[in-house]
Amino acid sequence: MGAADSGRYRGTEGRISQWLRRRPKTQPEADDAARLELLLAVAEAGMPISPAAHPSGYQCSCERIGCPTPARHPLSFAWQTQSTTDRAQIERWAANQPLANFITATGAIHDVLDVPLAAGRAALERLLAADIEVGPVAQSGTDRMLFFTATRGTPEDEDEWWPCELDCHPETMDEHPGLRWHCRGSYVLLPPARLPGELDVHWIRGPENPLPDPLTLLETLTDACAQYADTADANDLDHDAVAWPLSR
């Protein structure tokens, strides 16, 4: 990682770490200015956002029994039309809903390539070593990495591209452990965000980094995901080889 990238990382990560450390669980007003600064930085980069649920203990603030994505989903069913980059609206949301996480709607300005954390770390190292432009990157919990890119937009021939409904929904991510391309009709949870179990979503490279063409990252990411899948399959086979005789 170059000196410039390292400096950008330290600046953005430092603000997020301070926000997460200083934010008491029972005092949502603590350091709201730092939180708002990070949300507005995303909006200034052109990425629309809207409020999302937040953790309530180990459950979700939506109070839905068995919520499939606790603290990871929008508050409104109209999130696609509600999402905005308007500064005044974001300031109102942040002030009126101090505990809320935020999502960013993909497919208009930006897409997100969502990969397993181990694969993402390997790919990021290779991309930076090869001097390939990498945009904003976030870590979600302990298992996923999010690469923010420019969107491919809407092609002239709709058959050339697909909405995320033809891929998988956010609540079915566990069934799709490889790469997932968030484009039209999807969203991702935006840093800084809190997840159940004292987990979070935070920037590795902040939104001040320009959005790259997704195709410049795709080959490296898919190769890293394939290696990750091969390793996971090998580990499963090793486990089965040990466990099978014991179950006889």
N, C-alpha and C positions, 0 to 999 in steps of 0.2 A: 504494500500500500504506500503510495507516494506521500510526500510531506504535505502537499495541499489537501489530499483526501484525509490524511490523519488529522489535520487541523480542523477541517469541516466536521469530522466525526466527533472530535473532542468538544467542539462548541455546542453542537446540537445535543449530543448525549449528555453533556454536563447539565444543561437546562432540564432535561427530562429526569435525570437521576435526582436532581435537587427537588423537583416537583413531587416525585414519588416518595422521597425520603421525608420531606417536610409536611406532607399532606396527612394530617391525623385522620383516622378512620371515622371519628365522630365530629370532625370539624371541617366540613366540605368547603368552607370559605377560604381555607388556608392556601395562600400562594395562587389564587385564581388568575392573577395577572400573568404568571409564567405559563399557565395552561392555555390562556387565551392567546398569548403570543405564538405558541406552537400551532394552534388551530388556524390562526390568521396567516401564518407562513404557508400552510397548505393551500388556503384559499387564494393567496397572492400568486401561488404557482399555477393557478387555474383549475385546481381540482375541487369539485363541488362536494360539500359535506352536509350531513344532517344528524340529529341526535340519535343515540342508541341506548340500549339498556345498560345497566351496570350491575356489579355483584351485590348481592344481599346475603352476607355470610358466604356459604358455599353454593347458594342458589342464585336465581336471576331476579332482578327487580320487577320483571313483568308479572311475577307470581303465578305464571302458568305451570301447572303440575307437569313435571317431566319435560321442561323446556329443553329442546334438543341443542340449542346453542346459547347457553346462559351467558349474559352480558356481551353477546357478540352480534345481536340483531338490531335493526332499526326500531325506533319507537312507533313510527307511523307506517301503515300499509302504503301510504303515498310517498314513500321515501324517494322514489325516482324523480317525481316532479317537485318534491319539497327541497331536495338537495340544492345548495346554492354556494356561491362564492361571495355573496353580499356581506360586507363587513358589519353593517348595523344589525342584520339578522343574526349573524354568528355571535355577536356581542350579547344580544338579547338571550339567545339560547344558553350561552355560557353562564350568564348572570342568573337566569331563572331556573336552570337545571344544573347546579354545580357538581352533582355526582355523575352526570351522564357521560358515557363514552360517546364517541362519534364514529360514524362510518363515512366512507367516501364512495360515491357511485361511479362505477367504471363504465367505459364504452363511449363516452362523449369526448373527453379530453385525454384521458389516460386509461391504460389497461394495467393489470397486475399479473405477473407470473408468480404463482404460489407453489413453492416446492418444499420438500422435507428439509429440516434445518441442516442436517449433516450434508446433504447434497448442495444446499445453498451456500454453505460455508466453503466447500471445495470449489464450487463454480465461481464464487466471488473472488477467491484467491487467484484462480486462473485468469479471470477476466482482467483484473487489475494488473497482473504480471504481464499480460499481453498488451497493455495500454489500450484496452477497449473501453469506450465511454460507458460508464455505469451510472444510472440515475439514482434516485432515492431507493433505499433498501431498509426494510424493517424486519424485526424479529417478533413473531407472535407466539407467546407462551414459550414452551420448551420444545416445540416440535415443528414449527413452520417458519419459512423465511419468505418475505414478500419483495419482489423486484418490480418497482414502479416504472412503467414505460409509456411512451406515446401510444395512442390508440391507432389501430389500423383504420378506424373509422367505418363508414358504411360504403362498401364497394358498389360499383355500378350494377354488378350482377350479384344479387343477394345470395345466390347459390354458392358464391365463392367464400362466404364467411358464415358464421353461425352465432346465434345468441347463446348466452351461458346456459339457458334452459336445456340445450342439447348436449351440454357437458355434464355438469352436476350442480346441485344447489349447495349453498353454504352449509346447510345442516347435514349434507351427505358426504362431507369432506373425508370422514373416517373411512369411507368405502373407496376412496380414490387417493391412495397414499403417494402417488407420483406427482407429476406436474399438472397443475390446473391453471388454465388461462381465464382470468376474470375479464370479461369484455362486456358486451351489451347485456343489460338485465341483471348485472351482479354488483357486488360491493365487497369491500374489505373493511375490517376494523382498523381505525386510524390511530397512530400514536399521538399523544400519550393515552393509553387506555389501561384499565385495571380488569383483571380476570379473576374468577373464583380461585381460591387456593393460593393467594398471594402472588399470582403470576401477573404479567403485564405484556403490553405491546409497546415496543420502543424503537426509535430510529437507530440504525447502524450508520446510514448515510442519509442526511436530512433532505427536506424538500427543496432546499436551495440548489440542489444538483439538477441540471437540465434533464428532461425526460428523453431517453434514447429510443431509437427504433427497436421494437421488440425482437425483430429478426436478427439483430446483431448479438443478442444474448441467447437466442433460442437453442442453437446447436450445443453450446457449452452447458446450458442448463439441462437439456435432455440427456446429454452424455453423463452428467453427474447424477441425474436421477436413475439412469439405467444401472450405473455402478452401485448406487445405493440399493436398488431393488435386488441386484445380484447378491450383494452382501447380506441383505435381509433374508433372501431365500436360502442362502448357504447356512446362515445361523439357524433358520427353522429346520433345515435338514439335519444339522448337527444335533439339535435338541431332540428331534424325533428319533434319531439313531440311538440316543441315550435312553429316552423315555420309553420307547416301544418294548424292549425286553423286560423292563421293570413292570410293565402292565400285563404281561403274559400270565 
